[in-house]
Amino acid sequence: MWRYIGRRLLGAVPTVFIVITVAFFMMRLAPGGPFLLDRPLPDQIMENLMRVYQLDQPLWVQYTSYLKNIIRGDFGPSLIYRDFTVAELIAGGLPVSIQFGVSALLIALGLGTLLGTLAALYQNRGGDYLVMGVATFGMTIPNFVVAPVLSFIFGIALGWLPTSGWGDGTISYKVLPIICLMLPQMAIITRLTRAGMIEVLRSEPIRTAHAKGLPTRVVLTRHALRGAILPVISYLGPAAAALLTGSVVIETIFGVPGIGRYFVQGALNRDYTLVMGTVLLISVFILLFNLLVDIIYSVLDPRVIYDD
Amino acid sequence: MTTDAAARRGSRNLWGDAWLRLSSNRAAITSMIVLAAMVLFSIFGPWLSPHAFNTVYRSYIKVPPSLTAYPQPQDIQEIMTRTLRRARVDIQTIDVNGDRLSLGIASEQEISLRVRDILERVDDFSDVTITSGSSDSRQMSLEMTITRQLFLFGTDSNGRDILTRVMIGGRVSLAVGILATLVALLIGVSYGAISGFIGGRVDHVMMRIVDMIYALPFMFFVILLVVFFGRDFFLIFIAIGAVEWLDMARIVRGQTLVLKRREFIEAARALGVSTSRIISRHVVPNTLGPVIIYMTLMVPKVILLESFLSFIGLGVQEPMTSWGVLISDGADNIAGAIWMLVFPSVFLAITLFCLNFIGDGLRDALDPKDR
């Protein structure tokens, strides 16, 4: 097992390298630059800025020096958020994003598996149609529609919850963003659980468990769910990576100070170092979560063995 | 079963069977009809609509949806007052008779003939004629035609008809969905079929490349592509198709691995058919089932992606529009003009719903496990 993990981590290195390289050159070759403002800067200042940030050197030199800095753990200064390094920006926003992401993920997982199981138990009956209707709805309505609608209903019309901002960071500011983050994930988890459950419930081991007189509750939670949740687990890898690294839509609408906005803002403003930092962070998250998922998978399903 | 009975039921082939199963799936059939209506609505609607998608009606900014035409009777008085305030004349009488309006005005000073031009310039009035005037020019009667405008879905914050814009937006959204999917189809199917059919080391390397691209943060590369290509919309969606082909390639490869051991492929090989011809004539057509299912599920994904890009401000540029752009505008105006959000969202949601149901229905119909 440890050798497997080690090999996977080693195998991730070239992927991360490719991500950095592609992102670096795409970003640099794109038209525009970080210091092109509406009112152009005087040539002298521009030259100085370019020299300070080493943007005047050949691209190849910049690339190798960026790689060297990355290996030393230096993500460089942000070009747009003056006085901040990329590492500081990420360190400021990441805990917020993780807090939101983890809450949304846990709620989605709990409700999703519950609803999915119920739908499977009542397959092709009223309850099933209801749950699946809601799930399809949650999956097809994009969160940039759900978010303003919810904030209108609960924030403006009913006045129960604040519509945006961070305030004193109490729970009331977090409810709406977490719901919006959670809904589409819950919908997908419900669908996956239902599909897995329907297949598992028809299988021999479950019939055996019923036959030996186990109560339905135990059959479901101990035996069926274990098999039915496998597709959910493999979905959770990329989903968790995406959730924990923030959502630009939710953060923009609700004014949440996470890191989801940084990438889009960085890309639009050509904040090269910030873009590279977030890309790197996300790819590392994706790779780690995929590995984690494969490990959980082998724990839940003993038939899966990772041999060397 | 006698041969007669078999003949009456028709031959049972994959597609015939699938069609039978699909046609008994009410959700899928309804979705197909609704989707077809949506496509027709988007393609032909703008030609039938009385408004152009980019016409600005300055007197109708953010008017709510209405089944009766604007200006409504109670509005006319207000429009008239607002218009004539600048001419410094007082309104004495307003008589509306169908589409004709007679107006009597008076002023302390001489009324300039310019008042006619002022009225002409308003969108709602045309054919303004002066019917009579008092000898001291301090009173005047005018007649004009009221131009009525019907805004079934209301107008946006620039005074443009939302119905027409939803239609045009539908054209763009559906077009990018289909375009990107076709690009992904082309790349994915050929890549997967070649990889699976040739097999061995080539297959291994080709699939390793796919695995590697899988690990890339997809959303981010799409945004980088937009930044890279500037805002050339169709180029971007060709690029998105070029990123989205991975699943397709995996599916087709899996199918090909199974297919290539089948007798008819061996027969073709024994007859001396070339590899490229076997792939294009025998392998690819037999992978169509899963490919079609995946296609129907990919179109909504791309449409959603387009609206996401539009939402963060990377979509088509004004005055052109798409459902995503309209939704994004609507979200900004939710407090004052909720219809700006509702209509495009409903159309987007219906389309996505239909495509998902059709995809699910096709999967049930074509899934060999169910036979």
Interface residues (C-beta under 8 A of the other chain):
Chain A: A12 P14 T15 I18 V19 V22 A23 M26 M27 L29 A30 P31 G32 T136 F137 M139 T140 I141 P142 F144 V145 A147 P148 V149 F152 I156 A242 V248 V249 T252 I253 F263 V264 A267 L268 R270 V275 T278 V279 I282 S283 I286 L287 N290
Chain B: M212 A215 L216 P217 M219 F220 F221 I223 L224 L225 V227 F228 G230 P300 L304 S307 F308 F311 I312 G313 I327 S328 G330 A331 I334 A335 I338 L341 S345 L348 A349 L352 F353 N356 F357
